[in-house]
């Protein structure tokens, strides 16, 4: 097992994370962007001012296209 692997994560969980893929959207918390990591299935929330412009634009596009918040 490599140092980056977690023995407690099931294969089905990782397969679902990969199926969902990279998702960038506005968080429920104001001024934050939620980013789904398709390699681990984790969601990360980052302050929008700390994000590169392309991440903010992707979050705006996600909202514009009605894919939720």
C-alpha positions in Angstrom: 0.0 0.0 0.0 1.4 3.4 -0.9 1.6 6.2 1.6 -1.3 8.0 -0.1 -3.8 5.1 0.2 -6.3 4.8 3.1 -7.2 1.3 4.1 -10.6 2.4 5.3 -12.0 3.6 1.9 -13.9 1.1 -0.1 -13.5 0.5 -3.8 -17.2 1.4 -4.4 -16.7 4.7 -2.7 -13.7 5.5 -4.9 -15.5 4.3 -8.0 -18.4 6.7 -7.2 -16.0 9.6 -6.6 -14.4 8.9 -10.0 -17.9 8.7 -11.6 -18.9 12.1 -10.2 -15.6 13.6 -11.3 -14.2 17.1 -10.6 -17.0 19.4 -9.5 -16.6 23.1 -8.7 -19.5 25.0 -7.3 -20.4 27.6 -4.9 -20.5 26.4 -1.3 -23.5 26.9 1.0 -21.1 29.1 3.0 -20.9 32.6 1.6 -17.6 33.5 -0.2 -16.5 29.8 -0.4 -16.2 27.5 -3.4 -16.7 23.7 -2.9 -14.5 21.4 -4.9 -15.0 17.7 -5.3 -11.8 15.7 -5.5 -12.5 12.7 -7.9 -9.4 10.8 -6.6 -10.6 10.6 -3.0 -14.2 11.6 -3.0 -13.5 14.4 -0.6 -15.1 17.9 -0.8 -12.9 20.9 -0.1 -14.1 24.4 0.7 -11.8 27.2 -0.3 -12.3 31.0 0.1 -13.2 32.4 -3.4 -10.5 35.2 -3.2 -7.8 32.5 -2.8 -8.9 30.6 -5.9 -7.5 31.1 -9.4 -9.9 33.0 -11.8 -10.8 29.8 -13.7 -12.1 28.1 -10.6 -14.4 31.0 -9.9 -15.6 31.1 -13.5 -16.3 27.3 -13.3 -18.4 27.8 -10.1 -20.4 30.6 -11.8 -21.0 28.4 -14.9 -22.2 25.6 -12.6 -24.7 27.9 -11.1 -25.8 29.4 -14.5 -26.5 26.0 -15.9 -28.8 25.1 -13.1 -26.7 22.4 -11.6 -27.4 23.6 -8.1 -25.5 25.3 -5.5 
